[in-house]
Amino acid sequence: MTQPVRIPADVDRDDTVLAGLTARQLGILSATGIVLYGLWSAVRAFVPVAVFLVLAVPVAATAVCIALLKRDGLSLDRLLLAAFRQRTTHRVQVAAPEGVLPPPAWLAQHQDSAPAPLKLPAEGVDEAGLVDLGADGIAVVTVCGTVNFALRTPDEQDALITAFGRYLHSLTAPVQILVRAQYLDLSTQTAELRQRATSLPHPALEAAAREHADFLDHLTHGRNLLCRQVLLVLREPVSAPVPVSPLAALVRRRGEQAVDPAARRAAEARLVRRAQEAGALLGPLGVAVTLLDAGQATAVLTSACNPDTLVSPSSPLAGADEVITLDERGTP
């Protein structure tokens, strides 16, 4: 007999180890306690207890705050680490996979700091829509439909959960389920409504279509419409050949690992097969799984890098390395 189990909303929450504390929190507190105890053992022969407490209490309080307090759902130790990384990172980063070229001499004297190449997890998207992750392998992005769970009967809800659990149990490689919000552009739907309104067989239908187009225009003006998109990202690691020498394996850096073309083709085949299996297992639930092509996958990555833009990223947009020419009227 099945029994429901409560799962926390934050599935990425760290597991508690002792006294409601996580392993990271215990490590910070234990390290601080060991350091303070070691200092006290070294100086207790000639430092009074009161003087040592004046110096040790602020250090202990700081360690407790760093280990226990959070800011915007992020622990203070991770926040401080992120601040350190941001501080030590170049202020100006540009997308230059071929390397940053030096500026002209007349411009270099006005340059405050040299830009650094921007390093992103994704190195490129091929024609089939596969995202190259470099040493981390390759990934494919699919768009999934949704089902209304609240309007289903208890038996139907149990059937949906069972079918979804069957898909989760079939996973043998990394998978990411991403639900994100993006700006909704209704200009295409509005223009299509007005264009097809003239071909409707009855004047009342034409008037209703134009009225609905005006309603969509009214929704767009004065507010930012949002829609939710569910993405299923499948990743497949690409195994590289093992170096012959153990010393070469130690000095071999992560970014310089050679990828066998045959291993990459095998990983691509496994990735496409996994996407097809996901569609076959989620299809009976009413969830359609659509594989994105190169333009659509690039648009998703572009939107993820700049989610606040009001310009909807789409495949017709020019790439960063494409040359845009204008005709005699100044139109691209």
Order of alpha helices (4+ residues) and beta strands (2+ residues): beta-beta-alpha-alpha-beta-beta-alpha-beta-alpha-beta-beta-beta-beta-alpha-beta-alpha-alpha-beta-alpha-alpha-beta-alpha
